[in-house]
């Protein structure tokens, strides 16, 4: 499957990168308002930012498909992960800013969504399950680290400016308190950047579905504010977004320390 990329490592650490994809299959293009808008909310440059994880022995799973086609980090039932708050669904129809993705009158029916789920969603999750099972043969505990990023300011989704590091463990259900505390301590030591634990982003479907410390799977979502590793314009548009990946991202040493800790 050309859209699914898996690098297999031997350490206990699995990186999931569900939203960095920008591919839009040609069959979907005519219904979209624009390809730029459909790619706008991607988690830009995360495969490049986390490339160092291979040297730590991490397994890395990512999809090349745009989250605007199907979001593999959403509840497949369609239930909101954040009831009462604005969010996007399994097959989004609008951007984070509320802009329509599809031309007027275009609707995704249940059959269309089921088809996308079968082609893209199900294989991604089958890969996660397979890698967890493979590594559990060698490790008492597996750590699933779900990699995300988002623009620092999106008033429709959250007030003010998002912290640099947003750690999510589904309010402690997906990861043991001690492991979460060790990650938070690394972030706290980076006094140039702020962080929060289980703030606006507590973990998406991947963190909530697979995080089960009792069965040997610790899951943590890390949502990065884009300003920490890429050039982020105040107002993104088709001429300036995405900004470039910084040559030496300021948050990279902290990310290295986090993954080194999780790999142990």
C-alpha positions in Angstrom: 0.0 0.0 0.0 1.8 3.1 -1.2 0.0 5.4 1.2 1.1 3.5 4.3 4.7 3.7 5.4 6.2 1.5 8.2 9.7 1.5 9.5 10.2 -1.3 11.9 12.6 -0.9 14.9 13.5 -3.1 17.8 13.0 -0.7 20.8 9.7 -0.6 22.7 8.8 2.8 21.1 6.3 3.2 18.3 5.7 6.5 16.6 2.4 7.1 14.9 2.2 10.0 12.5 -1.4 10.1 11.3 -1.8 13.6 10.0 1.3 14.5 8.0 0.0 13.2 4.8 -0.8 15.6 1.9 -1.8 13.2 -0.9 -5.2 13.7 -2.5 -6.3 10.9 -4.8 -7.3 12.3 -8.2 -10.8 10.9 -7.9 -11.5 13.3 -5.0 -10.1 16.5 -6.5 -13.2 17.7 -8.5 -15.4 17.9 -5.4 -12.9 19.9 -3.3 -12.8 23.7 -3.2 -9.0 23.7 -3.5 -6.1 21.4 -2.9 -4.4 24.0 -0.8 -7.4 24.2 1.5 -7.6 20.4 1.7 -3.9 20.3 2.8 -4.0 23.3 5.1 -4.5 21.5 8.4 -1.8 18.8 7.8 0.7 18.2 10.6 3.5 19.7 8.5 7.1 18.3 8.4 6.6 15.8 11.3 8.3 12.9 9.4 11.3 15.2 8.9 11.3 16.5 12.5 11.1 13.0 14.0 13.5 11.4 11.6 16.1 11.0 14.4 13.8 8.4 16.0 15.0 5.7 13.7 18.4 5.8 15.3 16.7 5.2 18.7 15.3 1.9 17.3 11.7 3.3 17.1 9.1 1.8 14.9 7.4 4.6 12.8 4.0 4.3 11.2 2.6 7.1 9.0 0.1 7.6 6.2 0.6 9.8 3.2 -3.1 10.4 2.7 -4.4 13.8 3.7 -6.6 14.0 6.8 -9.1 15.8 4.7 -9.8 12.6 2.9 -10.1 10.5 6.0 -8.8 11.2 9.6 -7.3 8.0 11.0 -7.3 9.6 14.4 -11.0 9.9 14.8 -13.6 7.6 16.3 -14.8 5.5 13.3 -18.4 5.6 14.8 -18.4 9.4 14.2 -18.7 10.2 17.9 -17.0 13.4 18.9 -13.8 13.0 20.9 -14.4 16.4 22.5 -18.2 16.8 23.1 -19.2 20.4 23.3 -16.1 21.6 21.5 -15.5 22.3 17.9 -13.6 19.5 16.2 -13.4 17.7 12.8 -14.8 14.3 12.0 -13.8 11.1 10.4 -14.2 12.6 6.9 -14.0 16.3 7.5 -16.2 18.7 5.5 -14.5 21.9 6.7 -11.1 23.2 7.8 -10.1 24.1 11.4 -11.1 27.6 10.6 -14.6 26.6 9.4 -13.9 26.9 5.7 -15.8 24.4 3.6 -13.7 21.7 1.9 -16.3 20.8 -0.7 -18.2 22.7 -3.2 -21.8 23.7 -2.3 -24.1 20.7 -2.4 -21.4 18.1 -2.0 -22.2 15.6 0.7 -20.3 12.5 1.8 -22.8 9.7 2.2 -22.3 6.6 4.4 -21.2 4.5 1.5 -18.5 7.0 0.5 -17.2 7.2 4.1 -17.2 3.4 4.5 -15.2 3.1 1.3 -12.6 5.5 2.6 -12.5 3.8 5.9 -11.9 0.4 4.3 -9.1 1.6 2.0 -7.2 4.0 4.3 -8.4 3.9 7.9 -8.5 0.1 8.5 -5.0 -0.6 7.2 -3.5 2.1 9.3 -5.0 0.6 12.5 -4.2 -2.9 11.4 -0.5 -1.7 11.2 -0.6 -0.3 14.7 -2.1 -3.4 16.1 0.5 -5.6 14.3 3.4 -3.6 15.5 2.2 -3.6 19.1 1.8 -7.3 19.0 5.3 -7.8 17.4 7.0 -5.6 20.0 5.2 -7.1 22.9 7.0 -10.4 22.2 10.2 -8.6 23.2 9.1 -5.9 25.7 7.0 -6.0 28.8 5.8 -2.5 28.0 5.3 -0.8 24.6 5.0 2.9 24.3 2.9 4.4 21.5 3.8 8.0 20.9 1.2 9.7 18.7 2.8 12.7 16.8 0.8 15.8 16.0 1.2 19.5 15.4 -1.1 22.4 14.9 -1.0 26.2 14.3 -0.3 28.1 17.4 -3.5 30.3 17.1 -6.8 29.0 15.9 -9.6 30.9 17.7 -12.3 28.6 16.5 -10.7 25.6 18.3 -9.1 27.2 21.4 -8.5 30.6 23.0 -5.2 32.4 23.0 -2.0 30.8 21.9 -1.4 27.1 22.4 1.5 25.9 24.5 4.5 24.5 22.6 4.2 21.0 24.1 0.7 19.6 24.6 0.8 16.2 26.3 -2.3 14.0 26.2 -3.0 10.8 28.0 -6.8 10.8 28.0 -6.8 12.2 31.5 -4.4 9.5 32.7 -6.3 6.5 31.3 -3.9 5.8 28.4 -0.5 6.1 30.2 0.8 5.5 33.7 1.2 8.6 35.8 4.9 8.0 36.4 5.7 7.9 32.7 3.6 10.9 31.9 5.3 12.8 34.8 8.8 12.0 33.3 7.8 13.4 29.9 6.3 16.5 31.6 9.5 17.0 33.6 11.6 17.0 30.4 9.2 19.7 29.0 9.4 21.7 32.2 13.2 21.7 32.1 12.9 23.5 28.7 12.2 26.9 30.2 12.2 28.5 26.7 9.0 26.7 25.8 5.7 26.1 27.6 3.8 22.9 28.0 0.5 21.5 29.4 -0.7 18.0 30.3 -4.2 17.0 29.3 -5.2 20.5 28.3 -7.1 21.3 25.1 -5.7 18.1 23.5 -6.1 15.1 25.7 -5.4 12.5 23.0 -7.3 11.4 19.9 -8.7 8.1 18.9 -5.3 6.4 18.6 -4.3 7.3 22.1 -7.6 6.4 23.6 -8.1 3.2 21.6 -4.7 1.6 22.2 -3.5 3.1 25.5 -4.0 0.4 28.1 -1.2 0.2 30.7 -2.7 -2.9 32.3 -2.1 -4.8 29.1 1.4 -3.4 28.5 0.6 -0.5 26.1 1.4 3.1 27.2 0.0 5.8 24.9 0.9 9.4 24.8 -0.2 12.1 22.3 2.2 15.0 21.7 0.6 18.0 20.0 3.2 20.6 19.1 2.6 24.2 18.3 4.0 24.8 14.9 6.0 27.8 15.9 8.5 25.6 17.8 9.9 23.9 14.7 8.7 25.7 11.5 8.3 29.2 10.2 4.7 30.1 11.2 3.1 33.2 9.7 0.6 35.2 11.7 -2.0 34.7 9.1 -1.5 31.6 6.9 -2.6 31.8 3.2 -1.8 30.1 0.0 1.3 32.2 -0.5 3.0 31.6 2.9 1.7 28.3 4.2 3.2 25.9 5.0 6.2 27.8 6.3 9.6 26.1 6.1 11.0 23.6 8.6 13.6 25.4 10.7 17.1 24.3 10.0 17.7 23.7 13.8 14.3 23.6 15.5 14.4 25.1 18.9 12.3 22.3 20.4 14.4 19.4 18.9 16.6 18.8 21.9 13.6 18.4 24.1 11.9 16.0 21.7 15.1 14.0 21.6 15.2 13.7 25.4 11.5 12.7 25.4 11.9 9.9 22.9 15.2 8.7 24.6 13.3 8.5 27.9 10.4 6.6 26.3 12.7 4.2 24.5 14.2 2.9 27.8 
